[in-house]
Amino acid sequence: MKIAAERIERLGLLAKEAAAAGDAERARTYVRRARRIAERHRLSLPRKLKRFSCDSCDSYLIPGRNARVRTQDGHVVVTCDCGAHARYPYD
Ligand SMILES: [Zn+2]
């Protein structure tokens, strides 16, 4: 279990690096891999990865580049370039 969590964590970092380098496709591959491991092991994604990935298209989101972030009614609303929204409690 612990190894799976570590792999997910690592894939999240790789996704972030790939996205920062402008390689959206590679970032998406890492996000998908992390999600698959999480599902298989019934783990939840680390909050950071959950919030910076799109549930709909698996993009790793970088606000200002491929995602918009707004606050609304005490929530953070993240909109991916694909059009999907995600809402999180503000914290
Ligand atoms: Zn998306």
PDB file of the backbone (N, CA, C, O) and the ligand in Angstrom, with CONECT records:
HET     ZN  A 101       1
ATOM      1  N   MET A   1       0.831  -1.207   0.000  1.00  0.00           N
ATOM      2  CA  MET A   1       0.000   0.000   0.000  1.00  0.00           C
ATOM      3  C   MET A   1       0.858   1.248   0.000  1.00  0.00           C
ATOM      4  O   MET A   1       0.616   2.212  -0.727  1.00  0.00           O
ATOM      5  N   LYS A   2       1.875   1.186   0.850  1.00  0.00           N
ATOM      6  CA  LYS A   2       2.727   2.355   0.978  1.00  0.00           C
ATOM      7  C   LYS A   2       3.464   2.631  -0.336  1.00  0.00           C
ATOM      8  O   LYS A   2       3.646   3.776  -0.749  1.00  0.00           O
ATOM      9  N   ILE A   3       3.881   1.526  -0.975  1.00  0.00           N
ATOM     10  CA  ILE A   3       4.593   1.692  -2.242  1.00  0.00           C
ATOM     11  C   ILE A   3       3.687   2.326  -3.289  1.00  0.00           C
ATOM     12  O   ILE A   3       4.124   3.178  -4.062  1.00  0.00           O
ATOM     13  N   ALA A   4       2.426   1.907  -3.311  1.00  0.00           N
ATOM     14  CA  ALA A   4       1.480   2.484  -4.269  1.00  0.00           C
ATOM     15  C   ALA A   4       1.334   3.986  -4.022  1.00  0.00           C
ATOM     16  O   ALA A   4       1.329   4.780  -4.963  1.00  0.00           O
ATOM     17  N   ALA A   5       1.217   4.361  -2.764  1.00  0.00           N
ATOM     18  CA  ALA A   5       1.067   5.784  -2.434  1.00  0.00           C
ATOM     19  C   ALA A   5       2.288   6.570  -2.880  1.00  0.00           C
ATOM     20  O   ALA A   5       2.182   7.694  -3.371  1.00  0.00           O
ATOM     21  N   GLU A   6       3.446   5.956  -2.699  1.00  0.00           N
ATOM     22  CA  GLU A   6       4.676   6.643  -3.127  1.00  0.00           C
ATOM     23  C   GLU A   6       4.749   6.785  -4.641  1.00  0.00           C
ATOM     24  O   GLU A   6       5.207   7.801  -5.164  1.00  0.00           O
ATOM     25  N   ARG A   7       4.292   5.754  -5.332  1.00  0.00           N
ATOM     26  CA  ARG A   7       4.304   5.836  -6.802  1.00  0.00           C
ATOM     27  C   ARG A   7       3.361   6.919  -7.293  1.00  0.00           C
ATOM     28  O   ARG A   7       3.663   7.649  -8.237  1.00  0.00           O
ATOM     29  N   ILE A   8       2.213   7.010  -6.636  1.00  0.00           N
ATOM     30  CA  ILE A   8       1.247   8.043  -7.017  1.00  0.00           C
ATOM     31  C   ILE A   8       1.854   9.432  -6.789  1.00  0.00           C
ATOM     32  O   ILE A   8       1.744  10.335  -7.619  1.00  0.00           O
ATOM     33  N   GLU A   9       2.486   9.555  -5.646  1.00  0.00           N
ATOM     34  CA  GLU A   9       3.122  10.831  -5.308  1.00  0.00           C
ATOM     35  C   GLU A   9       4.163  11.214  -6.369  1.00  0.00           C
ATOM     36  O   GLU A   9       4.235  12.359  -6.813  1.00  0.00           O
ATOM     37  N   ARG A  10       4.964  10.218  -6.756  1.00  0.00           N
ATOM     38  CA  ARG A  10       6.014  10.441  -7.728  1.00  0.00           C
ATOM     39  C   ARG A  10       5.451  10.793  -9.109  1.00  0.00           C
ATOM     40  O   ARG A  10       5.966  11.671  -9.801  1.00  0.00           O
ATOM     41  N   LEU A  11       4.386  10.089  -9.489  1.00  0.00           N
ATOM     42  CA  LEU A  11       3.761  10.375 -10.780  1.00  0.00           C
ATOM     43  C   LEU A  11       3.172  11.789 -10.790  1.00  0.00           C
ATOM     44  O   LEU A  11       3.167  12.471 -11.815  1.00  0.00           O
ATOM     45  N   GLY A  12       2.679  12.208  -9.624  1.00  0.00           N
ATOM     46  CA  GLY A  12       2.167  13.579  -9.510  1.00  0.00           C
ATOM     47  C   GLY A  12       3.264  14.594  -9.760  1.00  0.00           C
ATOM     48  O   GLY A  12       3.055  15.600 -10.438  1.00  0.00           O
ATOM     49  N   LEU A  13       4.443  14.321  -9.204  1.00  0.00           N
ATOM     50  CA  LEU A  13       5.576  15.234  -9.415  1.00  0.00           C
ATOM     51  C   LEU A  13       6.007  15.234 -10.884  1.00  0.00           C
ATOM     52  O   LEU A  13       6.300  16.283 -11.458  1.00  0.00           O
ATOM     53  N   LEU A  14       6.040  14.047 -11.475  1.00  0.00           N
ATOM     54  CA  LEU A  14       6.430  13.952 -12.883  1.00  0.00           C
ATOM     55  C   LEU A  14       5.424  14.696 -13.765  1.00  0.00           C
ATOM     56  O   LEU A  14       5.799  15.374 -14.722  1.00  0.00           O
ATOM     57  N   ALA A  15       4.155  14.556 -13.428  1.00  0.00           N
ATOM     58  CA  ALA A  15       3.111  15.250 -14.193  1.00  0.00           C
ATOM     59  C   ALA A  15       3.308  16.754 -14.096  1.00  0.00           C
ATOM     60  O   ALA A  15       3.182  17.482 -15.080  1.00  0.00           O
ATOM     61  N   LYS A  16       3.616  17.196 -12.898  1.00  0.00           N
ATOM     62  CA  LYS A  16       3.817  18.629 -12.687  1.00  0.00           C
ATOM     63  C   LYS A  16       5.005  19.137 -13.506  1.00  0.00           C
ATOM     64  O   LYS A  16       4.940  20.190 -14.140  1.00  0.00           O
ATOM     65  N   GLU A  17       6.079  18.367 -13.477  1.00  0.00           N
ATOM     66  CA  GLU A  17       7.270  18.761 -14.236  1.00  0.00           C
ATOM     67  C   GLU A  17       6.995  18.787 -15.734  1.00  0.00           C
ATOM     68  O   GLU A  17       7.392  19.717 -16.437  1.00  0.00           O
ATOM     69  N   ALA A  18       6.311  17.755 -16.208  1.00  0.00           N
ATOM     70  CA  ALA A  18       6.007  17.692 -17.642  1.00  0.00           C
ATOM     71  C   ALA A  18       5.115  18.865 -18.048  1.00  0.00           C
ATOM     72  O   ALA A  18       5.318  19.483 -19.093  1.00  0.00           O
ATOM     73  N   ALA A  19       4.123  19.158 -17.204  1.00  0.00           N
ATOM     74  CA  ALA A  19       3.217  20.264 -17.517  1.00  0.00           C
ATOM     75  C   ALA A  19       3.974  21.592 -17.512  1.00  0.00           C
ATOM     76  O   ALA A  19       3.756  22.451 -18.366  1.00  0.00           O
ATOM     77  N   ALA A  20       4.864  21.740 -16.538  1.00  0.00           N
ATOM     78  CA  ALA A  20       5.636  22.974 -16.444  1.00  0.00           C
ATOM     79  C   ALA A  20       6.549  23.129 -17.657  1.00  0.00           C
ATOM     80  O   ALA A  20       6.838  24.245 -18.089  1.00  0.00           O
ATOM     81  N   ALA A  21       6.998  22.002 -18.200  1.00  0.00           N
ATOM     82  CA  ALA A  21       7.866  22.036 -19.374  1.00  0.00           C
ATOM     83  C   ALA A  21       7.065  22.192 -20.665  1.00  0.00           C
ATOM     84  O   ALA A  21       7.636  22.275 -21.753  1.00  0.00           O
ATOM     85  N   GLY A  22       5.750  22.230 -20.539  1.00  0.00           N
ATOM     86  CA  GLY A  22       4.903  22.448 -21.707  1.00  0.00           C
ATOM     87  C   GLY A  22       4.512  21.175 -22.427  1.00  0.00           C
ATOM     88  O   GLY A  22       3.938  21.226 -23.515  1.00  0.00           O
ATOM     89  N   ASP A  23       4.815  20.032 -21.832  1.00  0.00           N
ATOM     90  CA  ASP A  23       4.472  18.765 -22.468  1.00  0.00           C
ATOM     91  C   ASP A  23       3.169  18.227 -21.872  1.00  0.00           C
ATOM     92  O   ASP A  23       3.182  17.358 -21.000  1.00  0.00           O
ATOM     93  N   ALA A  24       2.066  18.749 -22.350  1.00  0.00           N
ATOM     94  CA  ALA A  24       0.752  18.416 -21.789  1.00  0.00           C
ATOM     95  C   ALA A  24       0.411  16.937 -21.958  1.00  0.00           C
ATOM     96  O   ALA A  24      -0.208  16.329 -21.085  1.00  0.00           O
ATOM     97  N   GLU A  25       0.820  16.368 -23.088  1.00  0.00           N
ATOM     98  CA  GLU A  25       0.482  14.958 -23.320  1.00  0.00           C
ATOM     99  C   GLU A  25       1.184  14.034 -22.330  1.00  0.00           C
ATOM    100  O   GLU A  25       0.588  13.090 -21.812  1.00  0.00           O
ATOM    101  N   ARG A  26       2.449  14.321 -22.080  1.00  0.00           N
ATOM    102  CA  ARG A  26       3.190  13.499 -21.139  1.00  0.00           C
ATOM    103  C   ARG A  26       2.621  13.677 -19.732  1.00  0.00           C
ATOM    104  O   ARG A  26       2.511  12.716 -18.970  1.00  0.00           O
ATOM    105  N   ALA A  27       2.263  14.908 -19.399  1.00  0.00           N
ATOM    106  CA  ALA A  27       1.666  15.175 -18.089  1.00  0.00           C
ATOM    107  C   ALA A  27       0.388  14.367 -17.921  1.00  0.00           C
ATOM    108  O   ALA A  27       0.136  13.805 -16.855  1.00  0.00           O
ATOM    109  N   ARG A  28      -0.413  14.311 -18.972  1.00  0.00           N
ATOM    110  CA  ARG A  28      -1.678  13.572 -18.931  1.00  0.00           C
ATOM    111  C   ARG A  28      -1.437  12.077 -18.736  1.00  0.00           C
ATOM    112  O   ARG A  28      -2.173  11.407 -18.012  1.00  0.00           O
ATOM    113  N   THR A  29      -0.407  11.572 -19.385  1.00  0.00           N
ATOM    114  CA  THR A  29      -0.052  10.160 -19.220  1.00  0.00           C
ATOM    115  C   THR A  29       0.259   9.856 -17.752  1.00  0.00           C
ATOM    116  O   THR A  29      -0.175   8.836 -17.217  1.00  0.00           O
ATOM    117  N   TYR A  30       1.007  10.741 -17.114  1.00  0.00           N
ATOM    118  CA  TYR A  30       1.352  10.531 -15.705  1.00  0.00           C
ATOM    119  C   TYR A  30       0.117  10.631 -14.815  1.00  0.00           C
ATOM    120  O   TYR A  30      -0.046   9.845 -13.882  1.00  0.00           O
ATOM    121  N   VAL A  31      -0.739  11.584 -15.099  1.00  0.00           N
ATOM    122  CA  VAL A  31      -1.960  11.735 -14.304  1.00  0.00           C
ATOM    123  C   VAL A  31      -2.806  10.469 -14.417  1.00  0.00           C
ATOM    124  O   VAL A  31      -3.334   9.978 -13.420  1.00  0.00           O
ATOM    125  N   ARG A  32      -2.930   9.944 -15.637  1.00  0.00           N
ATOM    126  CA  ARG A  32      -3.733   8.722 -15.844  1.00  0.00           C
ATOM    127  C   ARG A  32      -3.134   7.552 -15.094  1.00  0.00           C
ATOM    128  O   ARG A  32      -3.849   6.769 -14.469  1.00  0.00           O
ATOM    129  N   ARG A  33      -1.810   7.437 -15.158  1.00  0.00           N
ATOM    130  CA  ARG A  33      -1.143   6.329 -14.473  1.00  0.00           C
ATOM    131  C   ARG A  33      -1.382   6.426 -12.963  1.00  0.00           C
ATOM    132  O   ARG A  33      -1.659   5.425 -12.302  1.00  0.00           O
ATOM    133  N   ALA A  34      -1.272   7.636 -12.436  1.00  0.00           N
ATOM    134  CA  ALA A  34      -1.488   7.837 -10.996  1.00  0.00           C
ATOM    135  C   ALA A  34      -2.920   7.472 -10.609  1.00  0.00           C
ATOM    136  O   ALA A  34      -3.148   6.822  -9.588  1.00  0.00           O
ATOM    137  N   ARG A  35      -3.873   7.891 -11.424  1.00  0.00           N
ATOM    138  CA  ARG A  35      -5.275   7.575 -11.144  1.00  0.00           C
ATOM    139  C   ARG A  35      -5.515   6.071 -11.161  1.00  0.00           C
ATOM    140  O   ARG A  35      -6.232   5.531 -10.318  1.00  0.00           O
ATOM    141  N   ARG A  36      -4.901   5.402 -12.141  1.00  0.00           N
ATOM    142  CA  ARG A  36      -5.110   3.967 -12.267  1.00  0.00           C
ATOM    143  C   ARG A  36      -4.576   3.239 -11.034  1.00  0.00           C
ATOM    144  O   ARG A  36      -5.225   2.336 -10.506  1.00  0.00           O
ATOM    145  N   ILE A  37      -3.397   3.639 -10.585  1.00  0.00           N
ATOM    146  CA  ILE A  37      -2.832   3.009  -9.387  1.00  0.00           C
ATOM    147  C   ILE A  37      -3.725   3.282  -8.185  1.00  0.00           C
ATOM    148  O   ILE A  37      -3.975   2.392  -7.373  1.00  0.00           O
ATOM    149  N   ALA A  38      -4.201   4.511  -8.077  1.00  0.00           N
ATOM    150  CA  ALA A  38      -5.067   4.870  -6.955  1.00  0.00           C
ATOM    151  C   ALA A  38      -6.329   4.016  -6.956  1.00  0.00           C
ATOM    152  O   ALA A  38      -6.764   3.534  -5.910  1.00  0.00           O
ATOM    153  N   GLU A  39      -6.912   3.833  -8.135  1.00  0.00           N
ATOM    154  CA  GLU A  39      -8.132   3.027  -8.225  1.00  0.00           C
ATOM    155  C   GLU A  39      -7.871   1.577  -7.849  1.00  0.00           C
ATOM    156  O   GLU A  39      -8.626   0.962  -7.097  1.00  0.00           O
ATOM    157  N   ARG A  40      -6.793   1.057  -8.388  1.00  0.00           N
ATOM    158  CA  ARG A  40      -6.482  -0.346  -8.149  1.00  0.00           C
ATOM    159  C   ARG A  40      -6.253  -0.620  -6.665  1.00  0.00           C
ATOM    160  O   ARG A  40      -6.596  -1.690  -6.161  1.00  0.00           O
ATOM    161  N   HIS A  41      -5.681   0.338  -5.987  1.00  0.00           N
ATOM    162  CA  HIS A  41      -5.375   0.150  -4.567  1.00  0.00           C
ATOM    163  C   HIS A  41      -6.378   0.830  -3.646  1.00  0.00           C
ATOM    164  O   HIS A  41      -6.184   0.907  -2.432  1.00  0.00           O
ATOM    165  N   ARG A  42      -7.440   1.316  -4.244  1.00  0.00           N
ATOM    166  CA  ARG A  42      -8.482   2.017  -3.480  1.00  0.00           C
ATOM    167  C   ARG A  42      -7.903   3.131  -2.614  1.00  0.00           C
ATOM    168  O   ARG A  42      -8.280   3.315  -1.457  1.00  0.00           O
ATOM    169  N   LEU A  43      -6.992   3.850  -3.206  1.00  0.00           N
ATOM    170  CA  LEU A  43      -6.430   5.004  -2.513  1.00  0.00           C
ATOM    171  C   LEU A  43      -7.060   6.244  -3.117  1.00  0.00           C
ATOM    172  O   LEU A  43      -7.519   6.224  -4.259  1.00  0.00           O
ATOM    173  N   SER A  44      -7.081   7.323  -2.349  1.00  0.00           N
ATOM    174  CA  SER A  44      -7.505   8.558  -2.979  1.00  0.00           C
ATOM    175  C   SER A  44      -6.258   9.295  -3.436  1.00  0.00           C
ATOM    176  O   SER A  44      -5.177   9.114  -2.875  1.00  0.00           O
ATOM    177  N   LEU A  45      -6.412  10.115  -4.441  1.00  0.00           N
ATOM    178  CA  LEU A  45      -5.274  10.881  -4.925  1.00  0.00           C
ATOM    179  C   LEU A  45      -4.872  11.896  -3.875  1.00  0.00           C
ATOM    180  O   LEU A  45      -5.725  12.416  -3.155  1.00  0.00           O
ATOM    181  N   PRO A  46      -3.589  12.185  -3.779  1.00  0.00           N
ATOM    182  CA  PRO A  46      -3.185  13.260  -2.876  1.00  0.00           C
ATOM    183  C   PRO A  46      -3.941  14.528  -3.265  1.00  0.00           C
ATOM    184  O   PRO A  46      -4.224  14.750  -4.442  1.00  0.00           O
ATOM    185  N   ARG A  47      -4.259  15.338  -2.296  1.00  0.00           N
ATOM    186  CA  ARG A  47      -5.095  16.507  -2.557  1.00  0.00           C
ATOM    187  C   ARG A  47      -4.511  17.407  -3.641  1.00  0.00           C
ATOM    188  O   ARG A  47      -5.228  17.934  -4.491  1.00  0.00           O
ATOM    189  N   LYS A  48      -3.194  17.568  -3.588  1.00  0.00           N
ATOM    190  CA  LYS A  48      -2.544  18.426  -4.579  1.00  0.00           C
ATOM    191  C   LYS A  48      -2.813  17.933  -5.995  1.00  0.00           C
ATOM    192  O   LYS A  48      -3.160  18.699  -6.894  1.00  0.00           O
ATOM    193  N   LEU A  49      -2.638  16.623  -6.159  1.00  0.00           N
ATOM    194  CA  LEU A  49      -2.818  16.060  -7.501  1.00  0.00           C
ATOM    195  C   LEU A  49      -4.283  16.100  -7.900  1.00  0.00           C
ATOM    196  O   LEU A  49      -4.618  16.365  -9.054  1.00  0.00           O
ATOM    197  N   LYS A  50      -5.143  15.837  -6.943  1.00  0.00           N
ATOM    198  CA  LYS A  50      -6.576  15.867  -7.226  1.00  0.00           C
ATOM    199  C   LYS A  50      -6.979  17.255  -7.724  1.00  0.00           C
ATOM    200  O   LYS A  50      -7.744  17.383  -8.681  1.00  0.00           O
ATOM    201  N   ARG A  51      -6.469  18.266  -7.080  1.00  0.00           N
ATOM    202  CA  ARG A  51      -6.879  19.627  -7.428  1.00  0.00           C
ATOM    203  C   ARG A  51      -6.228  20.151  -8.689  1.00  0.00           C
ATOM    204  O   ARG A  51      -6.757  21.047  -9.348  1.00  0.00           O
ATOM    205  N   PHE A  52      -5.089  19.596  -9.020  1.00  0.00           N
ATOM    206  CA  PHE A  52      -4.403  20.102 -10.199  1.00  0.00           C
ATOM    207  C   PHE A  52      -4.506  19.141 -11.370  1.00  0.00           C
ATOM    208  O   PHE A  52      -3.684  19.165 -12.286  1.00  0.00           O
ATOM    209  N   SER A  53      -5.527  18.297 -11.328  1.00  0.00           N
ATOM    210  CA  SER A  53      -5.765  17.459 -12.492  1.00  0.00           C
ATOM    211  C   SER A  53      -7.245  17.533 -12.837  1.00  0.00           C
ATOM    212  O   SER A  53      -8.096  17.702 -11.964  1.00  0.00           O
ATOM    213  N   CYS A  54      -7.536  17.402 -14.131  1.00  0.00           N
ATOM    214  CA  CYS A  54      -8.920  17.497 -14.584  1.00  0.00           C
ATOM    215  C   CYS A  54      -9.571  16.125 -14.534  1.00  0.00           C
ATOM    216  O   CYS A  54      -9.036  15.163 -15.084  1.00  0.00           O
ATOM    217  N   ASP A  55     -10.739  16.026 -13.870  1.00  0.00           N
ATOM    218  CA  ASP A  55     -11.452  14.754 -13.771  1.00  0.00           C
ATOM    219  C   ASP A  55     -11.924  14.268 -15.126  1.00  0.00           C
ATOM    220  O   ASP A  55     -12.109  13.072 -15.349  1.00  0.00           O
ATOM    221  N   SER A  56     -12.114  15.215 -16.020  1.00  0.00           N
ATOM    222  CA  SER A  56     -12.714  14.863 -17.296  1.00  0.00           C
ATOM    223  C   SER A  56     -11.666  14.428 -18.332  1.00  0.00           C
ATOM    224  O   SER A  56     -11.847  13.419 -19.013  1.00  0.00           O
ATOM    225  N   CYS A  57     -10.572  15.192 -18.447  1.00  0.00           N
ATOM    226  CA  CYS A  57      -9.615  14.870 -19.513  1.00  0.00           C
ATOM    227  C   CYS A  57      -8.233  14.508 -18.976  1.00  0.00           C
ATOM    228  O   CYS A  57      -7.311  14.264 -19.754  1.00  0.00           O
ATOM    229  N   ASP A  58      -8.082  14.471 -17.656  1.00  0.00           N
ATOM    230  CA  ASP A  58      -6.824  14.062 -17.023  1.00  0.00           C
ATOM    231  C   ASP A  58      -5.649  15.016 -17.253  1.00  0.00           C
ATOM    232  O   ASP A  58      -4.500  14.655 -17.001  1.00  0.00           O
ATOM    233  N   SER A  59      -5.930  16.217 -17.726  1.00  0.00           N
ATOM    234  CA  SER A  59      -4.847  17.194 -17.868  1.00  0.00           C
ATOM    235  C   SER A  59      -4.295  17.562 -16.503  1.00  0.00           C
ATOM    236  O   SER A  59      -5.027  17.610 -15.514  1.00  0.00           O
ATOM    237  N   TYR A  60      -3.002  17.819 -16.462  1.00  0.00           N
ATOM    238  CA  TYR A  60      -2.445  18.414 -15.255  1.00  0.00           C
ATOM    239  C   TYR A  60      -2.639  19.920 -15.411  1.00  0.00           C
ATOM    240  O   TYR A  60      -2.169  20.514 -16.382  1.00  0.00           O
ATOM    241  N   LEU A  61      -3.325  20.528 -14.465  1.00  0.00           N
ATOM    242  CA  LEU A  61      -3.751  21.910 -14.640  1.00  0.00           C
ATOM    243  C   LEU A  61      -2.744  22.910 -14.089  1.00  0.00           C
ATOM    244  O   LEU A  61      -2.263  22.793 -12.962  1.00  0.00           O
ATOM    245  N   ILE A  62      -2.451  23.882 -14.913  1.00  0.00           N
ATOM    246  CA  ILE A  62      -1.629  24.989 -14.463  1.00  0.00           C
ATOM    247  C   ILE A  62      -2.456  26.262 -14.619  1.00  0.00           C
ATOM    248  O   ILE A  62      -2.705  26.721 -15.734  1.00  0.00           O
ATOM    249  N   PRO A  63      -2.877  26.823 -13.492  1.00  0.00           N
ATOM    250  CA  PRO A  63      -3.711  28.026 -13.564  1.00  0.00           C
ATOM    251  C   PRO A  63      -3.017  29.101 -14.396  1.00  0.00           C
ATOM    252  O   PRO A  63      -1.826  29.361 -14.224  1.00  0.00           O
ATOM    253  N   GLY A  64      -3.764  29.712 -15.285  1.00  0.00           N
ATOM    254  CA  GLY A  64      -3.196  30.744 -16.138  1.00  0.00           C
ATOM    255  C   GLY A  64      -2.670  30.193 -17.444  1.00  0.00           C
ATOM    256  O   GLY A  64      -2.452  30.938 -18.400  1.00  0.00           O
ATOM    257  N   ARG A  65      -2.466  28.888 -17.484  1.00  0.00           N
ATOM    258  CA  ARG A  65      -2.024  28.285 -18.746  1.00  0.00           C
ATOM    259  C   ARG A  65      -3.130  27.441 -19.372  1.00  0.00           C
ATOM    260  O   ARG A  65      -3.587  27.722 -20.480  1.00  0.00           O
ATOM    261  N   ASN A  66      -3.552  26.415 -18.658  1.00  0.00           N
ATOM    262  CA  ASN A  66      -4.619  25.592 -19.226  1.00  0.00           C
ATOM    263  C   ASN A  66      -5.811  25.483 -18.274  1.00  0.00           C
ATOM    264  O   ASN A  66      -6.679  24.627 -18.447  1.00  0.00           O
ATOM    265  N   ALA A  67      -5.840  26.350 -17.277  1.00  0.00           N
ATOM    266  CA  ALA A  67      -6.958  26.320 -16.343  1.00  0.00           C
ATOM    267  C   ALA A  67      -7.207  27.720 -15.784  1.00  0.00           C
ATOM    268  O   ALA A  67      -6.282  28.518 -15.636  1.00  0.00           O
ATOM    269  N   ARG A  68      -8.460  27.997 -15.480  1.00  0.00           N
ATOM    270  CA  ARG A  68      -8.799  29.245 -14.824  1.00  0.00           C
ATOM    271  C   ARG A  68      -9.250  28.934 -13.406  1.00  0.00           C
ATOM    272  O   ARG A  68      -9.946  27.946 -13.176  1.00  0.00           O
ATOM    273  N   VAL A  69      -8.868  29.749 -12.485  1.00  0.00           N
ATOM    274  CA  VAL A  69      -9.258  29.554 -11.099  1.00  0.00           C
ATOM    275  C   VAL A  69     -10.021  30.781 -10.636  1.00  0.00           C
ATOM    276  O   VAL A  69      -9.525  31.903 -10.736  1.00  0.00           O
ATOM    277  N   ARG A  70     -11.216  30.567 -10.134  1.00  0.00           N
ATOM    278  CA  ARG A  70     -12.027  31.655  -9.604  1.00  0.00           C
ATOM    279  C   ARG A  70     -12.531  31.257  -8.224  1.00  0.00           C
ATOM    280  O   ARG A  70     -12.664  30.071  -7.921  1.00  0.00           O
ATOM    281  N   THR A  71     -12.804  32.233  -7.407  1.00  0.00           N
ATOM    282  CA  THR A  71     -13.480  31.910  -6.163  1.00  0.00           C
ATOM    283  C   THR A  71     -14.932  32.352  -6.298  1.00  0.00           C
ATOM    284  O   THR A  71     -15.232  33.381  -6.905  1.00  0.00           O
ATOM    285  N   GLN A  72     -15.813  31.564  -5.728  1.00  0.00           N
ATOM    286  CA  GLN A  72     -17.238  31.810  -5.869  1.00  0.00           C
ATOM    287  C   GLN A  72     -17.963  31.195  -4.685  1.00  0.00           C
ATOM    288  O   GLN A  72     -17.844  29.998  -4.425  1.00  0.00           O
ATOM    289  N   ASP A  73     -18.703  32.008  -3.983  1.00  0.00           N
ATOM    290  CA  ASP A  73     -19.504  31.529  -2.846  1.00  0.00           C
ATOM    291  C   ASP A  73     -18.713  30.651  -1.890  1.00  0.00           C
ATOM    292  O   ASP A  73     -19.198  29.607  -1.456  1.00  0.00           O
ATOM    293  N   GLY A  74     -17.517  31.063  -1.566  1.00  0.00           N
ATOM    294  CA  GLY A  74     -16.737  30.288  -0.619  1.00  0.00           C
ATOM    295  C   GLY A  74     -16.135  29.027  -1.210  1.00  0.00           C
ATOM    296  O   GLY A  74     -15.624  28.178  -0.480  1.00  0.00           O
ATOM    297  N   HIS A  75     -16.192  28.900  -2.530  1.00  0.00           N
ATOM    298  CA  HIS A  75     -15.574  27.760  -3.191  1.00  0.00           C
ATOM    299  C   HIS A  75     -14.522  28.237  -4.174  1.00  0.00           C
ATOM    300  O   HIS A  75     -14.557  29.368  -4.661  1.00  0.00           O
ATOM    301  N   VAL A  76     -13.588  27.343  -4.451  1.00  0.00           N
ATOM    302  CA  VAL A  76     -12.650  27.583  -5.521  1.00  0.00           C
ATOM    303  C   VAL A  76     -13.183  26.810  -6.726  1.00  0.00           C
ATOM    304  O   VAL A  76     -13.440  25.609  -6.648  1.00  0.00           O
ATOM    305  N   VAL A  77     -13.340  27.514  -7.827  1.00  0.00           N
ATOM    306  CA  VAL A  77     -13.827  26.853  -9.036  1.00  0.00           C
ATOM    307  C   VAL A  77     -12.691  26.813 -10.050  1.00  0.00           C
ATOM    308  O   VAL A  77     -12.185  27.848 -10.483  1.00  0.00           O
ATOM    309  N   VAL A  78     -12.306  25.605 -10.417  1.00  0.00           N
ATOM    310  CA  VAL A  78     -11.234  25.434 -11.395  1.00  0.00           C
ATOM    311  C   VAL A  78     -11.865  24.999 -12.710  1.00  0.00           C
ATOM    312  O   VAL A  78     -12.598  24.012 -12.765  1.00  0.00           O
ATOM    313  N   THR A  79     -11.575  25.742 -13.756  1.00  0.00           N
ATOM    314  CA  THR A  79     -12.113  25.398 -15.071  1.00  0.00           C
ATOM    315  C   THR A  79     -10.966  25.007 -15.984  1.00  0.00           C
ATOM    316  O   THR A  79     -10.047  25.787 -16.230  1.00  0.00           O
ATOM    317  N   CYS A  80     -11.040  23.791 -16.475  1.00  0.00           N
ATOM    318  CA  CYS A  80     -10.031  23.273 -17.394  1.00  0.00           C
ATOM    319  C   CYS A  80     -10.317  23.800 -18.795  1.00  0.00           C
ATOM    320  O   CYS A  80     -11.449  24.174 -19.103  1.00  0.00           O
ATOM    321  N   ASP A  81      -9.307  23.829 -19.630  1.00  0.00           N
ATOM    322  CA  ASP A  81      -9.490  24.234 -21.025  1.00  0.00           C
ATOM    323  C   ASP A  81     -10.503  23.365 -21.762  1.00  0.00           C
ATOM    324  O   ASP A  81     -11.099  23.807 -22.744  1.00  0.00           O
ATOM    325  N   CYS A  82     -10.704  22.124 -21.293  1.00  0.00           N
ATOM    326  CA  CYS A  82     -11.669  21.243 -21.958  1.00  0.00           C
ATOM    327  C   CYS A  82     -13.097  21.623 -21.597  1.00  0.00           C
ATOM    328  O   CYS A  82     -14.046  21.102 -22.184  1.00  0.00           O
ATOM    329  N   GLY A  83     -13.258  22.528 -20.635  1.00  0.00           N
ATOM    330  CA  GLY A  83     -14.592  22.997 -20.276  1.00  0.00           C
ATOM    331  C   GLY A  83     -15.120  22.417 -18.973  1.00  0.00           C
ATOM    332  O   GLY A  83     -16.150  22.866 -18.470  1.00  0.00           O
ATOM    333  N   ALA A  84     -14.435  21.431 -18.422  1.00  0.00           N
ATOM    334  CA  ALA A  84     -14.892  20.818 -17.175  1.00  0.00           C
ATOM    335  C   ALA A  84     -14.617  21.755 -15.988  1.00  0.00           C
ATOM    336  O   ALA A  84     -13.580  22.416 -15.931  1.00  0.00           O
ATOM    337  N   HIS A  85     -15.545  21.796 -15.067  1.00  0.00           N
ATOM    338  CA  HIS A  85     -15.367  22.576 -13.848  1.00  0.00           C
ATOM    339  C   HIS A  85     -15.155  21.647 -12.672  1.00  0.00           C
ATOM    340  O   HIS A  85     -15.673  20.530 -12.658  1.00  0.00           O
ATOM    341  N   ALA A  86     -14.413  22.089 -11.708  1.00  0.00           N
ATOM    342  CA  ALA A  86     -14.343  21.371 -10.443  1.00  0.00           C
ATOM    343  C   ALA A  86     -14.472  22.418  -9.346  1.00  0.00           C
ATOM    344  O   ALA A  86     -13.884  23.496  -9.434  1.00  0.00           O
ATOM    345  N   ARG A  87     -15.240  22.096  -8.316  1.00  0.00           N
ATOM    346  CA  ARG A  87     -15.436  23.014  -7.197  1.00  0.00           C
ATOM    347  C   ARG A  87     -14.864  22.416  -5.926  1.00  0.00           C
ATOM    348  O   ARG A  87     -15.078  21.242  -5.625  1.00  0.00           O
ATOM    349  N   TYR A  88     -14.143  23.225  -5.193  1.00  0.00           N
ATOM    350  CA  TYR A  88     -13.598  22.766  -3.923  1.00  0.00           C
ATOM    351  C   TYR A  88     -13.917  23.786  -2.861  1.00  0.00           C
ATOM    352  O   TYR A  88     -13.991  24.983  -3.138  1.00  0.00           O
ATOM    353  N   PRO A  89     -14.107  23.314  -1.641  1.00  0.00           N
ATOM    354  CA  PRO A  89     -14.278  24.278  -0.550  1.00  0.00           C
ATOM    355  C   PRO A  89     -13.042  25.157  -0.447  1.00  0.00           C
ATOM    356  O   PRO A  89     -11.916  24.692  -0.619  1.00  0.00           O
ATOM    357  N   TYR A  90     -13.262  26.399  -0.171  1.00  0.00           N
ATOM    358  CA  TYR A  90     -12.156  27.330  -0.066  1.00  0.00           C
ATOM    359  C   TYR A  90     -11.349  27.034   1.200  1.00  0.00           C
ATOM    360  O   TYR A  90     -11.925  26.860   2.273  1.00  0.00           O
ATOM    361  N   ASP A  91     -10.047  26.979   1.082  1.00  0.00           N
ATOM    362  CA  ASP A  91      -9.245  26.816   2.301  1.00  0.00           C
ATOM    363  C   ASP A  91      -7.876  27.426   2.142  1.00  0.00           C
ATOM    364  O   ASP A  91      -7.069  27.380   3.071  1.00  0.00           O
TER     365      ASP A  91
HETATM  366 ZN    ZN A 101     -10.143  18.927 -18.760  1.00  0.00          ZN2+
END
